[in-house]
Amino acid sequence: MSDNGKTTVRMTIDGRSIDAPVGATILEVARANGIDIPSLCYHPGVEAFGACRLCVVEITKPNWEGWKKLVTSCLYPVEEELIVSTRSEEVIENRRVVLDLQLARVPDSDVIRQMAAKYGIHDTSYEKRKDADTCIMCTICVRVCEAIGANAIATLSRGPEKYVDVPNIDACIGCGACALSCPTDAIPMTEENGVRHIWDKDFELVRCEVSGEPIGTPEQIKHFAEKSGLPESYFTKSDRQRKKETAADLARVMLG
Amino acid sequence: MSRKRLFVTPYRCIDCKNCEVACSFVHTRDPRKPSLTRVRSYTLRNDVKSVVLCLQCDDAACQRVCPTGALERDPETGAINRNDKCILCKACTIACPFGNIHFDPTNVEIVKCDVCEGDPACAKYCPTGALVWAEKPIPDEKVEENVEVRTLPWAMTMPVR
């Protein structure tokens, strides 16, 4: 709730008048109303970070006497009388610069190439990074790992040398959420013969005690059991096996 | 207004797989992907047939284990739905004691029964009444009370196998 007890604010996005819930960000409100704002580092499941600058929009207010400014929509909370433009010339130019720079950073990323192509950028105007992987430094992996509670991934170094890594591999539970949540597939993960390989470490997977299907890493199971307060006996069978057993239980309950 | 619920009567199931095809088609628009179904029917030992889908537990293990609040109950339908907060840690798929939430590697997402937002296709295409979407269960001479999926008496209280 805002100071005056209201739960919504009246604002304008691209000329549309919108009642937005207090505390929401411009990006959330825009997307909830079907207005597209591109982003790279935003993930609804983790704290917003404002790193990629792609979601920048232009804001003004009636009493700003014509002054405007560019803000990251993923972080900026909605306000009464806020006038947002997601498609002004400045906003589009900002997106072009961001994508041009990203294309220099990750020239081989299909995701970035496709996004850049939408804004007419087919080749970067900057010098391409040598031996580039596809990491765009969005840090979704860092924040996902933090949300899970493992805190294994971090950004290391500073400036242009900054990179993402696992400084202490013992903290990694091998759940693979970082790899699956990465928007540019920059974290390699393989699973073969019951062994998951991620962050240069092999995790022997726990198998379903009935069907033998791989379920997850021992560290992952222990972590989730501890976090949720559920006994480890909840984590001993594959979903397929459990479903079949539930069907049998249902039949038994019904037929006596 | 009383709400509609999904009632399961497993012994009425003839394992015809209509529910599986309807479910995977509604959720993927691809009739060739029955592996992505949220509902499954089985022919068990001694030729007993049975059907199972998410029980939408009151105190759900999937919700408890989720680190980001990505599993939310829809007050309208009673279903627990996955929202876009999911970070794909797959904790829910391991924790569900009934095996009713899955990881779909093709579309890289967590899938579970959402009762088709209040119009479940499985019940619509079930020819025998094993799955019924209604305000009240169909009267049955064989059992005193039909099982309502959401309030199944042993959901979360049954000793874990």
Chai-1 contact restraints between the chains, C-beta under 6 A:
chainA,res_idxA,chainB,res_idxB,connection_type,confidence,min_distance_angstrom,max_distance_angstrom,comment,restraint_id
A,P44,B,D84,contact,1.0,0.0,6.0,A-B,restraint_1
A,P44,B,K85,contact,1.0,0.0,6.0,A-B,restraint_2
A,G45,B,T68,contact,1.0,0.0,6.0,A-B,restraint_3
A,G45,B,A70,contact,1.0,0.0,6.0,A-B,restraint_4
A,G45,B,K85,contact,1.0,0.0,6.0,A-B,restraint_5
A,G45,B,I87,contact,1.0,0.0,6.0,A-B,restraint_6
A,V144,B,I87,contact,1.0,0.0,6.0,A-B,restraint_7
A,A147,B,P67,contact,1.0,0.0,6.0,A-B,restraint_8
A,A147,B,T68,contact,1.0,0.0,6.0,A-B,restraint_9
A,I148,B,P67,contact,1.0,0.0,6.0,A-B,restraint_10
A,I148,B,C89,contact,1.0,0.0,6.0,A-B,restraint_11
A,C175,B,C89,contact,1.0,0.0,6.0,A-B,restraint_12
A,A177,B,I87,contact,1.0,0.0,6.0,A-B,restraint_13
A,A177,B,L88,contact,1.0,0.0,6.0,A-B,restraint_14
A,A177,B,C89,contact,1.0,0.0,6.0,A-B,restraint_15
A,L180,B,L88,contact,1.0,0.0,6.0,A-B,restraint_16
A,S181,B,I87,contact,1.0,0.0,6.0,A-B,restraint_17
A,S181,B,L88,contact,1.0,0.0,6.0,A-B,restraint_18
A,I215,B,I94,contact,1.0,0.0,6.0,A-B,restraint_19
A,G216,B,I94,contact,1.0,0.0,6.0,A-B,restraint_20
A,F224,B,V65,contact,1.0,0.0,6.0,A-B,restraint_21
A,F224,B,A91,contact,1.0,0.0,6.0,A-B,restraint_22
A,S228,B,R64,contact,1.0,0.0,6.0,A-B,restraint_23
A,S228,B,V65,contact,1.0,0.0,6.0,A-B,restraint_24
A,L230,B,A61,contact,1.0,0.0,6.0,A-B,restraint_25
A,L230,B,A95,contact,1.0,0.0,6.0,A-B,restraint_26
A,S233,B,V160,contact,1.0,0.0,6.0,A-B,restraint_27
A,Y234,B,A95,contact,1.0,0.0,6.0,A-B,restraint_28
A,Y234,B,P97,contact,1.0,0.0,6.0,A-B,restraint_29
A,Y234,B,V160,contact,1.0,0.0,6.0,A-B,restraint_30
A,F235,B,I94,contact,1.0,0.0,6.0,A-B,restraint_31
A,D239,B,T93,contact,1.0,0.0,6.0,A-B,restraint_32
A,D239,B,G99,contact,1.0,0.0,6.0,A-B,restraint_33
A,D239,B,H102,contact,1.0,0.0,6.0,A-B,restraint_34
A,R242,B,F98,contact,1.0,0.0,6.0,A-B,restraint_35
A,R242,B,G99,contact,1.0,0.0,6.0,A-B,restraint_36
A,K243,B,R40,contact,1.0,0.0,6.0,A-B,restraint_37
A,K243,B,V52,contact,1.0,0.0,6.0,A-B,restraint_38
A,K243,B,G99,contact,1.0,0.0,6.0,A-B,restraint_39
A,T246,B,V52,contact,1.0,0.0,6.0,A-B,restraint_40
A,T246,B,F98,contact,1.0,0.0,6.0,A-B,restraint_41
A,A247,B,Y42,contact,1.0,0.0,6.0,A-B,restraint_42
A,A247,B,S50,contact,1.0,0.0,6.0,A-B,restraint_43
A,A247,B,V52,contact,1.0,0.0,6.0,A-B,restraint_44
A,A248,B,L44,contact,1.0,0.0,6.0,A-B,restraint_45
A,L250,B,P10,contact,1.0,0.0,6.0,A-B,restraint_46
A,L250,B,S50,contact,1.0,0.0,6.0,A-B,restraint_47
A,L250,B,V52,contact,1.0,0.0,6.0,A-B,restraint_48
A,A251,B,P10,contact,1.0,0.0,6.0,A-B,restraint_49
A,A251,B,V48,contact,1.0,0.0,6.0,A-B,restraint_50
A,A251,B,S50,contact,1.0,0.0,6.0,A-B,restraint_51
A,M254,B,P10,contact,1.0,0.0,6.0,A-B,restraint_52
A,M254,B,Y11,contact,1.0,0.0,6.0,A-B,restraint_53
A,L255,B,Y11,contact,1.0,0.0,6.0,A-B,restraint_54
